[in-house]
Amino acid sequence: MNSGGTTSRAGILVGIELYARTESSPLDTLTPFERAVAQGPERLASLVVHEHAHVQQETLGALRSGDGRSLLERAVFEGIAELLAEELTGAFVAGDATTAFGMANEAALWVEFRAAMDGTDISRWLYNVGDDPERPGDLGYFVGRRIARAYLEARGDRDAAIRELLRATDARAILDASGYAP
């Protein structure tokens, strides 16, 4: 009950318990985080695509997430996986509330993100579902996906852009080439 999915040397690890919620699921014993992320199986395909993108990134020696990486690096890493999940399934791991909030507040979020993107503090942007009642968690997934989407559209050749994104090692170069500026 701590992650919908992640990767390891063994491959994709899925927290299937977070994708088994039904209308009759008892939620009263769950923490606020668990209630916020527990969902039905309809998002499972997007999670598998998202995590598979990370496996590909790791295999190709591309961007990585982890301690010491900048917010921009980590957001673009997650955003590329989100873009591929959206392209293949029509859904993304961060979910509809994050996307709706992101779209409604994109320009303001970009100003805030841009001011923080070179640092390593991800607390307001990534892996923070349920932490702030005023805004949804994982808005870094949203910003990263918008950067990756802008890159895909700027590149023109969808297949080449996806290959380049999966192999990307420089988040700043992806941002610059994307022209993203809401």
N, C-alpha and C positions, 0 to 999 in steps of 0.2 A: 504493500500500500504506500510506496514512496515514489514510484516512477511508472509512468505508462510504458516507457520503453527506453532502452539504452543499448549500447553496443559494448562488446568485449572481444578479446581474442577469440572467443568461442563463437562469435557472431552476434545476431540480434537477440536481445533479451526483452521479452514482453511481459509487463505486469498485467496479465490477463484479468486479474481481479478488478482492475479499474475499468474494464470493458464489459462487465457482466451485470451492470445495473438494469433493473427492470422497474416497472411502476410499483411493484410490491416489495422492492428491496427495502429492508429496514435501514434507515440512515441515522437513527438517534444515537448510535454508539460510535459513529464516525467523527473524526476531527473536522474542523472547518475546511482544511485542505482536502481531506479525503472526500467530503461532500461536494466540494467544488470541482474535483477532477473525475469522480466516478461517473461513468456514462455507459450507454448501451453499446452494443457491438457495431453500430453503424459507423463509428470512427476507426475501427480496427484496421481497415485497409489503408487508410491514410497514415496511420502510425507505422505500419510495416514498410510502406514506401519511404517515409521519412527516415526511419532507422536504416533501411537499406542504402539510402543515399549516403548516410554517414559511413557505412561499411565501405562504400565505393570511395568516398573521400579519404578514408584511412588507407585503403589499399593503394590508391594513386598518390599517396604522400601529399595530399592537399591540405587546406586549412584544417585546423583542429580547434577544439574547445578545451578549456581547462585553466587551472590557476596560472596566473601570470600573463594570460592572453588579454588583449584589450577588449573592451566592450564591442568595438567595431568588428574585430576578428570573430568573436563569439557570436555576434548577431548575424553576420554574413554566413558563417558556418551553419547556423540553425536556419537562416532564411533560405539558403539554397535547398536544404532538405524540405522546407515548407513549400517552396515553389514547385518542386518535383511532385510532392504529395498532391498539391492543388492541380497540377497539370494532368496527373494520372487518375485521380479519384474525385476531383472537384471539392475536396475538403482538406483541412490542414489540422495539425496537432494542436495548435494554440487555440482553435475553436472560434465560434461565431461571435461571442461577446468581445473577445480581444480584437477581432477584425472590425466589428461594428464601431467600437470605441476608437480604434486606430483610424479608420476612414473618416470619422466625424471630427477627429482632432489631429489629423496628420501633420498639418503645418506647425502647430504648437509642439507636437511630439518631436518633430524633426529639429526644432530649435533646441529643445531640451537634450535630445540624444546627441546632437552635434557637439554640444558643450561638454558632454561626458564621454564621448566615443573613444578618445585616446587613452583614457584611464582604464583601470581594471575593476572598478566598482560596478558590479552588475546587479546590485540589490534591488534597484527599481525597474529592471529590464528583463531579467532572465531567471527562470526557476523560482518564481515568487508568487505563484497562484495563491490567492487568499490572504496575502500579506497586507493589502491596502484596500479598505472598503470603498475608497473613492475612485479606484481605477482597477481594471482587470490585470492579472499577472501576465507575464510573458510577452510584454509589448515589444521586446527586442526581437522576438520571432517575427512579429508584424513588420517592424522596420527593416529587418534583414530580408524578408520576403519581398518587400516593396523595392529594395535595392536590387535584388536578384531579378525581379520582374522587369525593372527599368533596364537592366543590362540586357536581358533577353530581347526586349523590344528594340533597344538601340542597336544591337548587333545585327538584327534583321534575319539572319540564318538561325532558326530555332534549334536545329540539331547541333550545329557547331557551337552555339551559345551554351547549350546544356553540357556538352563535352568540356568546354572551357570552364564553366562554373564548377563542375565536379573535380577538375584538376587545379583549380585556383589555389594559389599559395599566398597571394597578396590581396588582402581585403581592401586596402586603400585603392589599389589599381582597379578593382571591380567597381568600387564606389565611383571613382573618377570616370571610368569608361561608361558607367550607367547613365550619367547625367542626372541622377536622382536629386531633386530639389523641389519638394512640394511647396 
